[in-house]
Amino acid sequence: DQLGYDVIPAVDGPTALRRLALRPPDLVLLDVMMPGMDGFEVCRRIREQRALDELPVIFLSAADEKSLIVRAMESGGVDYVTKPFNQGELVSRVKTHLALKAARDRLRQLAQDKDELLGILAHDLKNALGSTLMNSQLLAEWTEKDPKLHRVSRSILEATDRTLTFVKQFLANAKAEHGLTLTPVTVCFMELAAEVVREHAEMAKRKRLDLSMDPLASEAAIRADRVALRQVLDNLIGNAVKFSPPGRSIRISFSADESHAVCRIQDEGPGFTPEDRSHMFQRYSRLSARPTGSEPSTGLGLSIVKQLMDSMGGELRCDSAPGLGTTFTLRLSRA
């Protein structure tokens, strides 16, 4: 038209929906009263389409009743202009909503570009750091008889381990945040937990921790994504080992009823302060407790645990008090 906009007219709702499917516009001006299908129904159908769910819709109507304006907003409209309208006012509103849409589109594209770039960098860093970690482990072994060189090699090893841990958890968090494709299968809760306990047994032994598991008398099979649940258990049991002072106990126990199985991970560590608990599941949260053996801590572990448990339809509870240890309770549906 004369204002520089490419206008696609439609005489009724069905025609408008067909044309939207063929060529999605940047904005829709929608009359409330139309033959056959009214504007409210057209707007609802627009919102049902994923590709059009953020398309700005401005309603036009001769009626200015508050109930109609509310219905327009509830059906998905972003603005409401009454007839007869002032052309300058309508054009101003159109420009405003087009500018807002352009800004949203730009932000979405920037976010996608950022995620893609960070993903590439993180994957490349993960591979490079994995190689560096392996070589620094060998270097630490070869220099044990030379105290100065051994201190330097241990410093390289610990720094590499911290960075690699952060990169791995960053990737895990990004995957959980962007939605996981979970594959629920029948999993033996106790068997999976026992695997994770065995992996952390050596570190627990070095720190003189009593890491034990009290199994159920009968098997507790649950429905869960095996990879996701393993990551949850690895984070929580690993944290118990990481933050527990030497000489303390960590106990993993189970219970079950007809519909659910429960796993409890109880430690005698420093516990969480009320401030900690208010943001413990947020990403990159730095809590008051610190690892007791110079282990790396990224501030991502608990946020990943929460997202994974939510994705599996499970319940996660934390009971803790400063100086009295922590108990994490995992509750999942039985198979």
Disulfide bonds with the S-S distance in Angstrom:
none
